[in-house]
Amino acid sequence: MPTALAHIYSEEGFVIAGDGNHHFRVSPNERRLISDHVQKILHLPGADREVVCSFFGRVTLANDADERVFNFVSACCDAAEKTASQTVETADEWGELIGPHIVESLSSVKQRGELSHDPSPVSAESGKLGRTLISVFVDGYVCEEPSRTEIRFYHRHQDFDWQVGGSHDLSAWRKSRFYGSPRVEDLLFKTDDSRFDKYRNEACRRVAKRHVSNPAITIRLSDAVDAARSFIQACCDPMAREIERDDYQRIGGQLQLATITPADGFQWVERPEVFDQL
């Protein structure tokens, strides 16, 4: 699922934004637009935690007849509900809690014979185990402390597994994380390229300065909202197709943008009136 995601941490709280497109592969060289307003950001609260999950990768898996037989979003929601009363101290621990439930559900689909072919044509990534199916990014507050992690699901010859960690964390140089179009990210935040002038605002400049040269810079929640919106809109611009060329990811659709703060918990800032489910 081609996706653009922005994750920015400010001292007031987290901002998470994404696009709304969902394409379904109907052949090796053809994808069909299913919806432009699917929900890619989910609030999954539990004991002593307020976290948001966003999804990047193969959200649904299909059988040989191209019938969808597994949905990672539904599986994540089910796992979060099953473990809602269990306490954890960090986002990493929450990932460790729900990961086994999701892999168990996925393995059950395979054991029933519903998933009979390699679910991911992507070649193995350097330095990573197996072939990535999907990354679930987690942002929010656990035991009232800001926390962030990635839950990566992968397979090796259809043996499914998961791991927690990766670069989606809250280290000084990683308070802002962007996924989708690295070239658009570089041009928007690290250059003065005129093709993205209409998206490059003061908030983008502050976020870029903190990310590149001064991690001590304080970012207001409003700045994080403006910068996240700018990144998603830039990735959706037709100019992105020209810049990415063969790597273009068909990003677009209706913007979804949310905040999660200690004072107000999870709040939508912008979203479609009605979501289609992935």
Helices and strands as residue ranges (DSSP letters): E 5-10, E 13-18, E 22-27, E 30-35, E 41-43, E 49-57, E 60-62, E 68-71, H 72-82, H 91-111, E 131-142, E 145-156, E 159-165, G 172-174, E 176-179, H 182-190, G 194-196, H 202-212, H 221-236, H 238-244, G 245-247, E 256-261, E 265-270
